[in-house]
Amino acid sequence: MNYHDMSVPQSTHGFALNVVGGNVPVSPYVNPELAAAAVSSTEAVLQHDGQTFILPIDEIDADKVELACDDDGCVLIPDDGNPHNDLIAVNSQDLHTTP
């Protein structure tokens, strides 16, 4: 879990992120967007109206959130309904290379 100085540059969505996740291992069955905001193997960080919440991953509806990221990681935010600013997380196990 990384804590941020609020005077640092903004996120992909134009506001500072209080706490970011995404640098911890999670089950391969976890939705990639939720995994990108994970702060533990079972919890993810959500930011809403400037407040930070650490929530159980299995209680988060992935259809109602999207990612906001900065150089250190990502946080979930309520989905704003704008598909043009959505970040797409992919499960690294879904990436294949062929010889």
C-alpha positions in Angstrom: 0.0 0.0 0.0 1.4 3.4 -1.0 0.4 6.6 0.7 0.6 9.8 -1.4 1.5 13.4 -0.8 -1.5 15.3 -2.1 0.8 17.9 -3.7 2.2 15.4 -6.2 1.0 15.2 -9.9 -2.4 14.0 -10.6 -3.8 10.6 -11.8 -5.1 9.5 -15.1 -8.4 10.9 -14.1 -7.2 14.3 -13.0 -7.1 14.0 -9.2 -4.6 12.9 -6.6 -4.8 9.3 -5.4 -4.6 8.9 -1.6 -3.6 5.3 -1.5 -2.9 3.0 -4.4 -2.7 -0.8 -4.8 -1.8 -3.3 -7.5 1.6 -4.4 -6.3 0.5 -7.6 -4.5 -0.2 -11.1 -5.7 -3.9 -12.1 -6.0 -5.7 -15.2 -7.2 -5.7 -15.6 -11.0 -9.6 -15.7 -10.7 -9.8 -12.1 -9.5 -11.1 -9.6 -12.0 -8.0 -7.8 -13.5 -9.3 -4.4 -12.7 -9.9 -5.3 -9.1 -6.4 -7.0 -9.0 -4.9 -3.7 -10.3 -6.2 -2.0 -7.1 -5.4 -4.8 -4.7 -3.7 -3.8 -1.4 -3.6 -7.4 -0.2 -4.6 -10.8 -1.6 -8.2 -10.2 -0.4 -8.7 -6.4 -0.3 -8.7 -3.6 -2.8 -8.7 0.2 -2.5 -11.5 2.4 -3.6 -11.5 6.2 -3.6 -14.8 8.2 -3.7 -15.2 11.9 -3.1 -11.7 12.1 -1.7 -12.2 9.4 0.8 -10.3 6.1 0.7 -11.9 2.7 1.5 -10.2 -0.7 1.8 -12.8 -3.3 0.8 -12.9 -7.0 0.5 -12.4 -7.9 -3.2 -15.3 -10.4 -3.2 -17.7 -7.6 -2.2 -16.8 -5.2 -5.0 -19.0 -5.2 -8.2 -16.5 -4.8 -11.0 -19.2 -3.5 -13.3 -19.7 -0.4 -11.0 -16.1 0.7 -10.8 -13.2 1.7 -13.0 -9.5 2.3 -12.5 -7.6 5.5 -11.9 -3.9 5.2 -11.9 -0.7 7.1 -11.3 3.0 6.2 -11.5 2.8 4.1 -8.3 -0.4 2.1 -8.8 -4.1 2.2 -9.1 -7.3 2.7 -7.2 -10.9 1.9 -8.0 -13.3 4.7 -8.4 -17.1 4.7 -9.2 -17.7 4.2 -12.9 -18.4 7.5 -14.4 -20.1 6.0 -17.5 -17.5 7.5 -19.9 -15.9 4.6 -21.8 -13.4 7.0 -23.4 -11.4 7.4 -20.1 -11.5 3.8 -19.0 -8.2 2.0 -18.3 -8.1 -1.6 -19.2 -6.3 -4.0 -16.9 -5.3 -7.4 -18.3 -4.5 -10.5 -16.4 -0.8 -11.3 -17.0 -1.8 -14.9 -17.5 -3.9 -13.9 -20.4 -0.9 -12.5 -22.2 0.8 -15.1 -24.4 3.9 -15.0 -26.5 4.6 -17.4 -29.3 8.1 -18.5 -30.2 
